[in-house]
Amino acid sequence: MTDIDPALWEDYLVRTRWFAAKGRPFRVTTSRVLAEMAGGDGRPVVSIHLVSVAYDDDEGGGETYQVPLSAYPETQERLAHAHVGLAHSERGTLHLYDAVHDADAMALWLDAFVDAEDGGVAEVGGLRFHRVPNGGALDPALRSSPMTGEQSNSSARFDDTAIMKLFRKVTRGVNPDVEIHDELTRGGSEHIAALYGWVEATIDGEVVQLAMLQEFLRTAADGFELATGSIRTLLADPEQELVGSGGDFAGEAARLGAALADVHAMLRSRFPAERRGADAATALAETMSARLERVLLTAPELEPYAERLRALYGSVAQAGGLDVQRIHGDLHLGQTLRTAHGWRIVDFEGEPGRPIAERALPDSPWRDVAGMLRSFDYAVGVVAMAAAGSSDDDDARRTDLARQWAERARTHFVEAYVDALLGDADGDDRPDSDGATRRLLLDAYVADKAVYEVLYEKRNRPAWVSIPLAAVAEVAGT
């Protein structure tokens, strides 16, 4: 396919949810066809494009995005919402659509995974389709439909059997989401959606992973929605007591804590883990301190807590060492699913804004724990923001109930995590086995996460800055 105008790409990128830099001045510098899958039997020709952009603001930099296009000689009204534009080729003018929204196009991906068979590899149009051993058979008659509500990637569901995540931002090397799911699936983890396979290609001599296919969890409920629903149930009747009510989330939080401990234990067993010396603790403290000083320049609201936070980070520097391993790296309730068979943890890609090489580095498991604790607070904060402005006489009681909900969820989550941690590992194999060190690191990670959130909310949702500020105040002891 030829003659795709850069202006066409620029117009389309700003209309998508997954383009990470809407609002920044940018230009498309290059686009290339990485692979092409032939249609036939009524299916379109699909081409995989790599679209590179450069940013023209002071921050600068650039990124490359994956855009799979299905091409038709005539307009497809069923795909009008996914129309990208027109292009010219030797076949004449073509109507281009984002292939993730096109069931006939997505069938080409499914066919390739079927051809790969159990534990095999199929090469199709410049792409390599890998299947995980013992992943089970795939029915080629499965029909796809795009998933909604996603941000940095795009997913298509194949009936009630599988879901394929297509990575929009292209980076060289092994994607942590694929790598970790592969190991946890082979290890038999009960707390993930099993990986069925992945798609990769070679670009300029380097492997790039483009998509992954995994188990679709039919009975799953989003963890954040489940938590906020629990809070709303609780606050609907402010006269009730939290313990024993239908709005108490403590039991679910405990089960989630145990699930995370189990996942962390398997990650320790299948990836390198080590005890690092005093230099690692010092470096961690310096990183946290540097973040605080940067955020203070934009968020003076943190100033009343700054000295206590500096003291907290100073204590981390004296911790004497740090246990590190592979972790989730971006854990919150939105990265969890509650199924009829228990909690599942998903999206091991790590923080999308960090380079892949950094996301794959061993880190403290207490970072994941802290991320979940902050998510419990955000669940309460979101419900409170939605109810803001109410003049109900029961507001004070609801505020107290919400505080109790968060405290019980956090406490039960941590206790269950630590209990499972102590039961799953022996002696020196336990990360930061000393209880005082665990508490110190957890407080520091919670504070560091909340400081980051203050900056984020200042820039994006100023009315929400009180949520992380409350956490900073609590950790700082004021």
C-alpha positions in Angstrom: 0.0 0.0 0.0 1.4 3.4 -0.9 0.6 7.1 -0.7 -0.8 7.4 2.8 -0.6 11.1 3.5 1.0 12.0 6.8 -1.9 14.4 7.4 -4.2 11.4 7.3 -2.3 9.8 10.1 -2.2 13.0 12.1 -5.9 13.4 11.9 -6.6 9.8 12.9 -4.2 9.7 15.9 -5.8 12.6 17.7 -9.2 10.8 17.3 -8.1 7.6 19.1 -8.1 6.8 22.8 -4.6 5.2 22.7 -2.6 8.0 21.3 -0.6 9.1 24.4 0.1 12.7 23.5 -3.1 14.4 22.6 -2.7 18.1 23.2 1.0 18.1 22.4 2.2 19.5 19.1 3.4 16.6 17.0 4.0 15.6 13.4 4.2 12.2 11.7 7.8 11.7 10.5 7.6 8.3 8.9 5.2 5.4 8.3 6.1 2.0 7.0 4.3 -1.3 6.3 5.7 -3.9 8.6 3.6 -6.8 7.4 0.7 -7.7 5.3 -1.8 -10.5 5.6 -3.7 -11.5 2.5 -7.5 -11.6 2.5 -9.6 -13.9 0.4 -13.0 -15.5 1.0 -14.5 -12.1 1.5 -11.9 -10.9 4.0 -9.9 -7.7 3.4 -6.2 -7.3 2.9 -4.7 -6.2 6.2 -1.5 -4.2 6.5 0.4 -3.5 9.7 1.7 0.0 9.7 4.3 1.5 12.0 3.7 5.3 12.4 6.4 7.4 14.0 5.7 10.8 15.4 8.0 13.5 16.7 6.9 16.1 19.3 7.7 19.8 18.7 7.4 21.1 22.3 10.1 21.7 24.8 9.9 18.1 26.0 10.5 16.8 22.5 11.1 13.1 21.8 9.0 10.8 19.7 7.1 7.5 19.6 6.1 4.8 17.2 2.6 3.4 17.0 1.2 0.2 15.5 -1.9 0.7 13.3 -3.3 -2.3 11.5 -5.5 -1.3 8.6 -8.1 -3.3 6.6 -8.5 -2.1 3.1 -11.6 -2.2 0.9 -12.3 -1.0 -2.6 -15.8 0.3 -1.4 -17.1 2.0 1.7 -18.0 -0.3 4.6 -20.8 1.4 6.5 -20.5 -1.1 9.4 -17.0 0.3 10.0 -17.8 4.0 9.6 -16.7 4.6 13.3 -13.3 3.1 12.5 -12.7 4.9 9.2 -9.1 6.1 8.9 -9.2 7.6 5.4 -8.4 6.9 1.7 -5.2 5.7 0.1 -4.0 4.8 -3.3 -2.4 1.7 -4.6 -2.0 -0.4 -7.7 -5.5 -1.6 -7.0 -6.9 1.9 -7.1 -8.4 4.0 -4.3 -8.9 2.0 -1.1 -11.0 2.8 2.0 -9.0 2.2 5.1 -10.3 1.1 8.5 -8.7 0.3 11.9 -8.6 -3.5 11.7 -9.2 -4.0 15.4 -12.8 -3.0 14.8 -13.2 -5.3 11.7 -14.3 -8.8 12.6 -13.4 -10.0 9.1 -9.9 -8.6 9.5 -9.4 -10.0 13.0 -10.2 -13.5 11.7 -6.8 -13.4 10.0 -5.1 -13.1 13.4 -7.2 -16.0 14.7 -6.4 -18.2 11.7 -2.7 -17.7 12.2 -2.9 -18.6 15.9 -4.9 -21.7 15.0 -2.2 -22.6 12.4 0.5 -22.2 15.0 -1.0 -25.1 17.0 -0.1 -26.1 20.5 3.4 -24.8 21.3 4.2 -24.0 17.7 5.0 -21.0 15.6 3.2 -19.9 12.4 4.7 -17.3 10.0 2.2 -15.1 8.2 3.0 -12.1 6.1 6.1 -11.1 8.0 4.6 -11.8 11.5 5.4 -14.8 13.8 2.5 -16.2 15.8 3.6 -18.2 18.9 1.4 -20.6 20.8 2.1 -21.5 24.5 2.3 -25.2 25.1 -0.8 -26.8 26.6 -2.8 -23.7 25.7 -5.7 -25.8 24.3 -7.3 -25.8 20.9 -8.8 -22.6 19.3 -11.9 -22.7 17.2 -11.4 -20.9 13.9 -15.1 -20.0 13.8 -14.8 -17.7 16.8 -16.0 -14.2 16.0 -14.3 -11.0 17.2 -15.7 -7.8 18.7 -13.7 -4.8 19.9 -13.4 -4.1 23.6 -14.3 -0.6 24.8 -13.0 1.7 27.5 -9.3 1.0 27.0 -6.6 3.6 26.9 -3.0 2.7 25.9 -3.8 -0.5 23.9 -6.6 -2.0 21.9 -8.3 -5.4 22.5 -10.6 -7.6 20.6 -12.6 -10.4 22.2 -13.2 -13.7 20.3 -16.6 -14.7 21.6 -16.3 -16.0 25.2 -13.0 -17.9 24.6 -10.1 -15.5 24.1 -9.1 -11.9 24.1 -6.3 -10.4 22.0 -4.5 -7.3 23.2 -2.8 -5.3 20.4 0.1 -3.1 21.7 -0.3 0.3 20.2 3.0 1.9 21.3 5.8 -0.1 19.6 9.0 -0.7 21.6 11.9 -2.9 20.8 12.5 -6.0 23.0 10.3 -8.5 24.9 7.1 -6.9 26.3 6.8 -7.6 30.1 3.1 -8.4 29.7 4.0 -11.3 27.3 7.1 -12.4 29.2 5.4 -12.5 32.7 2.2 -14.0 31.5 4.2 -16.7 29.6 6.1 -17.7 32.8 3.1 -17.5 35.1 1.0 -19.6 32.6 3.7 -22.2 32.3 4.0 -22.2 36.1 0.2 -22.9 36.5 -0.7 -19.7 38.3 -4.4 -19.6 39.3 -4.4 -15.8 39.6 -4.0 -14.6 36.0 -5.7 -15.0 32.7 -3.7 -17.8 31.0 -1.6 -16.8 28.0 -2.5 -18.6 24.7 0.1 -17.0 22.5 1.7 -13.8 21.1 2.6 -12.1 17.9 6.1 -10.7 17.1 8.2 -9.4 14.2 11.8 -8.5 13.6 12.5 -4.8 12.9 16.1 -3.8 12.0 17.4 -7.0 13.6 15.5 -6.6 16.9 12.4 -8.5 18.1 9.2 -6.5 18.6 6.2 -8.0 20.3 3.0 -6.7 18.8 0.1 -8.5 20.4 -0.9 -11.2 22.9 -3.8 -13.7 23.0 -5.1 -14.9 26.4 -8.0 -16.5 28.2 -11.2 -14.5 28.3 -12.6 -14.5 31.8 -16.4 -14.8 31.2 -17.5 -14.2 34.8 -15.0 -11.4 35.5 -15.9 -8.1 37.2 -13.6 -5.1 37.2 -11.9 -4.8 40.6 -12.3 -1.0 40.8 -16.0 -1.1 39.8 -16.5 -3.9 42.4 -14.9 -1.7 45.1 -16.8 1.5 44.3 -20.0 -0.5 44.1 -19.3 -1.9 47.6 -18.8 1.7 48.9 -22.0 2.9 47.3 -23.9 0.0 48.9 -22.4 0.9 52.3 -23.2 4.6 52.0 -26.7 4.1 50.8 -27.7 3.3 54.4 -25.6 5.4 56.7 -27.3 4.0 59.7 -25.8 0.5 59.3 -22.5 -0.7 60.8 -19.7 -1.5 58.3 -18.7 -4.8 59.8 -21.0 -7.5 58.6 -22.8 -5.2 56.1 -23.1 -5.9 52.4 -20.7 -3.0 51.8 -17.8 -4.4 53.7 -14.9 -5.1 51.3 -12.5 -6.5 53.9 -13.0 -10.1 52.8 -12.4 -9.4 49.2 -9.4 -7.3 50.0 -7.9 -10.1 52.0 -8.4 -12.6 49.2 -6.8 -10.1 46.8 -3.8 -9.7 49.1 -3.3 -13.5 49.3 -3.6 -13.7 45.4 -0.9 -11.0 45.0 1.4 -12.8 47.5 1.0 -16.0 45.4 1.8 -14.2 42.2 4.8 -12.6 43.8 6.0 -15.9 45.0 5.8 -17.5 41.6 7.6 -14.5 40.0 10.4 -14.9 42.6 10.7 -18.6 41.6 10.7 -18.0 37.8 12.7 -14.8 37.4 15.9 -13.5 39.1 15.5 -12.2 42.6 18.2 -10.9 45.0 19.0 -9.2 48.2 20.7 -5.9 47.4 23.0 -4.1 49.8 22.8 -0.7 51.5 23.5 1.2 48.2 20.2 0.0 46.8 18.3 1.4 49.8 20.2 4.6 49.6 19.4 4.9 45.9 15.7 4.3 46.5 15.6 7.0 49.1 17.4 9.4 46.8 14.9 8.7 44.0 11.9 9.3 46.3 13.5 12.5 47.8 14.2 13.8 44.3 10.6 13.2 43.2 9.4 15.1 46.3 11.6 18.1 45.6 10.4 18.3 41.9 6.8 18.0 42.9 7.1 20.7 45.5 7.9 23.2 42.8 4.4 22.6 41.3 2.4 21.6 44.3 3.2 23.8 47.4 0.3 22.0 49.1 2.9 19.4 50.0 5.1 21.8 52.0 3.5 21.2 55.4 4.5 17.5 55.1 7.9 17.9 53.4 10.1 17.6 56.4 8.4 14.5 57.7 8.6 12.9 54.2 12.3 13.7 54.0 12.8 12.0 57.4 10.8 9.0 56.2 12.9 8.7 53.1 16.0 9.2 55.2 15.0 6.2 57.2 14.8 4.1 54.0 18.4 5.1 53.3 19.4 3.5 56.6 17.5 0.3 55.9 20.7 -1.6 55.1 19.4 -3.4 52.0 16.5 -4.1 49.7 15.0 -7.3 48.3 14.0 -7.1 44.6 12.3 -9.3 42.1 10.0 -9.0 39.1 6.8 -7.3 40.0 3.6 -6.1 38.3 4.9 -2.5 38.3 1.5 -0.6 37.8 -0.8 -2.4 40.2 -4.2 -0.9 41.2 -7.8 -2.2 41.4 -8.3 -1.5 37.7 -5.6 -4.2 37.0 -7.6 -6.8 38.8 -10.7 -8.9 37.9 -12.9 -10.8 40.3 -14.2 -14.1 38.8 -16.4 -16.9 40.2 -13.1 -18.7 41.0 -11.3 -15.9 42.7 -9.2 -12.8 41.9 -7.1 -12.5 38.7 -4.3 -10.0 38.2 -3.9 -8.6 34.7 -1.9 -6.2 32.6 1.7 -6.9 33.6 3.0 -4.4 31.1 4.2 -2.0 33.8 4.0 1.8 33.7 3.4 2.6 30.0 5.4 5.8 30.2 8.6 4.0 31.2 11.0 2.3 28.7 10.6 -1.5 28.4 14.1 -2.0 29.7 13.3 -0.2 32.9 9.9 -2.0 33.3 11.7 -5.4 33.2 14.1 -4.5 36.0 13.7 -6.2 39.4 12.0 -4.0 42.0 10.6 -4.2 45.5 7.3 -6.1 45.8 6.2 -3.4 48.3 5.8 -1.1 45.4 2.9 -3.3 44.1 1.4 -3.5 47.6 1.5 0.3 48.0 -0.1 0.8 44.6 -3.1 -1.3 45.7 -3.4 0.6 49.0 -3.6 3.8 47.1 -6.2 2.3 44.9 -8.5 1.6 47.8 -8.3 5.2 48.8 -9.1 6.3 45.3 -12.2 4.1 45.2 -13.4 6.0 48.3 -12.4 9.3 46.7 -14.2 8.7 43.5 -17.5 7.9 45.2 -17.1 10.9 47.5 -16.4 13.2 44.5 -19.6 11.9 42.8 -21.6 12.7 45.9 -20.0 16.2 46.5 -22.4 19.0 47.1 -24.9 17.0 49.0 -26.5 18.7 51.9 -27.7 15.5 53.5 -27.6 15.5 57.3 -26.0 12.1 57.1 -22.8 13.4 55.3 -20.6 13.2 58.4 -21.7 9.6 59.0 -21.1 8.7 55.4 -17.6 10.2 55.6 -16.8 8.2 58.7 -18.1 5.0 57.0 -16.0 5.6 53.9 -13.0 6.1 56.1 -13.7 2.9 57.9 -14.1 1.1 54.6 -10.7 2.2 53.3 -9.0 1.4 56.6 -10.4 -2.1 56.8 -9.7 -2.8 53.1 -6.1 -1.7 53.5 -5.5 -3.5 56.7 -7.0 -6.8 55.6 -5.2 -6.7 52.2 -1.8 -6.1 53.9 -2.4 -8.7 56.6 -3.4 -11.4 54.1 -0.5 -10.5 51.9 2.0 -10.8 54.7 0.4 -14.0 56.1 0.6 -15.6 52.7 4.2 -14.3 52.2 5.3 -15.9 55.5 3.6 -19.1 54.6 4.9 -19.4 51.0 8.6 -18.7 51.7 11.2 -19.7 54.1 13.7 -17.5 56.0 15.9 -15.5 53.7 13.6 -16.2 50.7 11.0 -13.8 52.1 11.4 -10.2 50.7 12.4 -7.9 53.6 11.5 -10.5 56.2 11.9 -8.1 59.1 8.5 -6.7 60.1 9.8 -3.2 60.9 11.6 -3.0 57.5 8.4 -4.1 55.7 6.4 -1.3 57.4 9.0 1.3 56.7 9.3 0.4 53.0 5.5 0.2 52.6 5.0 3.6 54.2 7.7 5.1 52.0 6.2 3.6 48.8 2.7 4.8 49.7 4.1 8.3 50.4 6.0 8.3 47.1 3.0 7.1 45.1 0.8 9.8 46.8 3.3 12.5 46.0 3.3 11.5 42.3 -0.5 11.5 42.4 -0.6 15.0 43.8 1.4 16.2 40.8 -0.8 14.2 38.4 -4.0 15.6 39.9 -2.7 19.2 39.9 -2.1 18.9 36.2 -5.2 16.9 35.2 -7.9 17.0 37.9 -7.2 19.8 40.4 -10.4 19.1 42.3 -9.1 15.6 43.1 -5.8 16.7 44.7 -7.3 16.3 48.1 -7.4 12.4 47.7 -3.6 11.9 47.5 -3.0 14.9 49.9 -5.0 13.0 52.6 -2.7 10.0 52.2 0.4 12.1 52.4 -0.9 13.7 55.7 -1.7 10.2 57.1 1.7 8.8 56.3 3.5 11.9 57.5 1.7 11.6 60.8 -0.1 15.0 60.7 
